[in-house]
Amino acid sequence: MYGGVNPIAPADANKVKHKDAAARRTLHWVGFQQQTGAVEVFLQAAEPFTVDQHVEGGALIVSVTGVTKLGKNTRRPIDTRFFDGPIVRITTRARKAQRARRGHAAVAAGVDVVLAFRDGKPTTGDLRTATEADGMY
């Protein structure tokens, strides 16, 4: 039986203790929303994280630092090719830390979110971060 959220209860009554229940340093959710003229991809974790993006080959790589593990359903790819937007697939992969070596900078452990584009010509997007009412980031 689904306990769900009570829309009549005060906001604090619906607040879930995600930080206690959720595994630390884990990316818990990757979401996708098609909007008029735009696509929104969003990430959720119980702890703050930082995001950077770069184009690599035919994909946009969103590098997430501050989380190092993938939640159960974040391992599954999101097939978005049936929407009328530029993104056709979203996948995630854990990224191991690498020491600096000649000609290459050190890489922090984290998670990469890979966005594959319909035309094979990826572009970077606008980034924003927020702490939501339920305490998730």
C-alpha positions in Angstrom: 0.0 0.0 0.0 1.3 3.4 -1.0 1.5 5.8 2.0 2.2 8.8 -0.3 2.0 12.5 0.5 -1.0 14.0 2.2 -1.8 17.2 0.4 -3.8 18.5 3.3 -1.1 18.0 5.9 1.5 20.8 6.7 4.6 20.7 4.6 6.7 19.4 7.5 4.5 16.4 7.9 5.3 15.2 4.4 9.0 15.8 4.8 11.0 12.6 4.4 14.3 12.1 6.2 16.2 11.3 3.0 19.5 12.2 4.4 19.2 9.5 7.1 17.6 6.9 4.8 19.5 7.4 1.6 22.9 6.0 1.0 25.6 8.6 1.3 27.3 10.0 -1.9 24.7 8.3 -4.2 23.0 9.8 -7.2 19.4 8.7 -6.5 17.5 10.0 -9.5 18.0 11.1 -13.1 14.9 12.7 -14.6 13.9 14.0 -18.0 11.2 16.5 -19.0 10.3 17.6 -22.5 9.1 21.2 -22.5 8.0 23.5 -25.3 11.2 24.3 -27.1 13.5 22.9 -24.5 14.5 19.7 -22.6 15.2 19.5 -18.9 17.4 16.8 -17.4 17.6 16.8 -13.6 19.6 14.9 -11.0 18.8 14.3 -7.4 21.0 13.3 -4.4 20.8 13.5 -0.6 24.0 15.5 -0.4 25.2 18.6 -2.3 27.1 18.0 -5.5 28.7 20.1 -8.3 28.1 19.7 -12.0 30.4 20.4 -15.0 29.7 19.7 -18.7 31.8 19.1 -21.8 31.3 17.7 -25.3 33.1 14.5 -26.0 32.7 12.8 -29.4 29.0 12.9 -30.2 27.7 13.2 -26.7 27.4 15.8 -23.9 29.1 14.5 -20.7 27.7 16.0 -17.5 30.3 15.3 -14.8 28.9 15.2 -11.3 31.3 15.5 -8.4 30.2 14.9 -4.8 28.4 11.7 -5.5 30.3 8.5 -6.4 27.7 5.8 -6.5 24.6 5.1 -8.7 21.3 4.4 -7.1 19.3 1.3 -8.2 17.3 2.9 -11.1 19.9 5.4 -12.1 21.9 2.6 -13.7 19.2 2.1 -16.3 19.3 4.2 -19.5 16.5 6.6 -20.3 15.3 6.2 -23.9 14.0 9.6 -25.0 14.1 9.1 -28.8 10.3 9.1 -29.0 10.0 12.7 -27.8 10.4 15.4 -30.3 13.6 16.8 -28.8 17.3 16.8 -29.4 18.2 14.1 -26.8 17.7 10.5 -27.7 19.3 8.6 -24.7 20.6 9.4 -21.2 23.0 7.0 -19.5 25.0 7.1 -16.3 28.4 5.6 -15.3 30.5 5.8 -12.2 33.8 7.6 -12.7 36.9 6.5 -10.7 39.5 8.9 -9.5 42.6 9.2 -11.5 45.9 10.8 -10.5 47.5 13.5 -12.5 50.0 12.4 -15.1 52.1 14.1 -17.7 49.8 16.1 -19.9 46.6 15.1 -18.0 45.0 16.7 -15.0 43.8 14.6 -12.0 40.2 13.5 -12.2 38.0 13.3 -9.1 35.7 10.3 -8.5 32.1 10.9 -9.4 29.4 10.1 -11.8 29.1 10.9 -15.5 25.7 11.5 -17.1 26.0 10.9 -20.9 23.4 12.7 -23.2 23.3 11.3 -26.7 21.9 13.7 -29.3 19.6 13.0 -32.2 21.7 14.8 -34.8 25.1 13.7 -33.3 25.9 17.4 -32.6 25.7 17.9 -28.9 25.6 21.4 -27.2 26.1 22.4 -23.6 23.1 23.7 -21.7 22.2 25.9 -18.8 23.0 24.6 -15.4 21.3 25.3 -12.1 21.3 23.8 -8.6 18.8 24.0 -5.8 18.0 22.5 -2.4 14.4 21.3 -2.6 11.8 21.5 0.2 12.3 17.8 1.0 16.0 18.5 1.7 17.3 16.8 -1.4 19.7 18.5 -3.8 
